[in-house]
Amino acid sequence: MTEYRLAQVADYLCTIELAAVKYAAKENGATYDKFFGGVGSFKKNWLKQARRKMLRS
């Protein structure tokens, strides 16, 4: 169960980072806008929280 949970977390963080790349390149589609909201909402609510939880090496 622990490995499954780690896989879910990794998938979530990869999805957030991919969305950040797509928003930066202005390649986001309607699905991103429906799920995350606009670019400002995405950065404020999703990206900020995900990057705050990143491990620093």
QUIRA-V895359 format. One record per residue. N is the residue number from 0. RES is the residue in one letter. SS is DSSP state (alpha for helix, beta for strand, coil for the rest). OMEGA is omega in whole degrees, 0 to 359 (NA if undefined). BURIAL is 1 if it has 16 or more other ideal C-beta (glycine too) atoms within 10 Angstrom, else 0. Layout:
N/RES/SS/OMEGA/BURIAL
N/RES/SS/OMEGA/BURIAL
This chain:
0/M/coil/180/0
1/T/alpha/179/0
2/E/alpha/178/0
3/Y/alpha/180/0
4/R/alpha/178/0
5/L/alpha/177/0
6/A/alpha/178/0
7/Q/alpha/180/0
8/V/alpha/179/0
9/A/alpha/178/0
10/D/alpha/179/0
11/Y/alpha/182/0
12/L/alpha/177/0
13/C/alpha/178/0
14/T/alpha/179/0
15/I/alpha/180/1
16/E/alpha/176/0
17/L/alpha/178/0
18/A/alpha/178/1
19/A/alpha/178/1
20/V/alpha/181/0
21/K/alpha/177/0
22/Y/alpha/180/1
23/A/alpha/180/0
24/A/coil/182/0
25/K/coil/178/0
26/E/coil/180/0
27/N/coil/180/1
28/G/coil/181/0
29/A/alpha/180/0
30/T/alpha/178/0
31/Y/alpha/180/1
32/D/alpha/179/0
33/K/alpha/184/0
34/F/alpha/185/0
35/F/alpha/189/1
36/G/coil/179/0
37/G/coil/183/0
38/V/alpha/179/1
39/G/alpha/178/0
40/S/alpha/179/0
41/F/alpha/182/1
42/K/alpha/183/0
43/K/alpha/188/0
44/N/alpha/187/0
45/W/alpha/186/1
46/L/alpha/181/1
47/K/alpha/180/0
48/Q/alpha/180/0
49/A/alpha/181/1
50/R/alpha/177/0
51/R/alpha/183/0
52/K/coil/181/0
53/M/coil/176/0
54/L/coil/177/0
55/R/coil/180/0
56/S/coil/NA/0
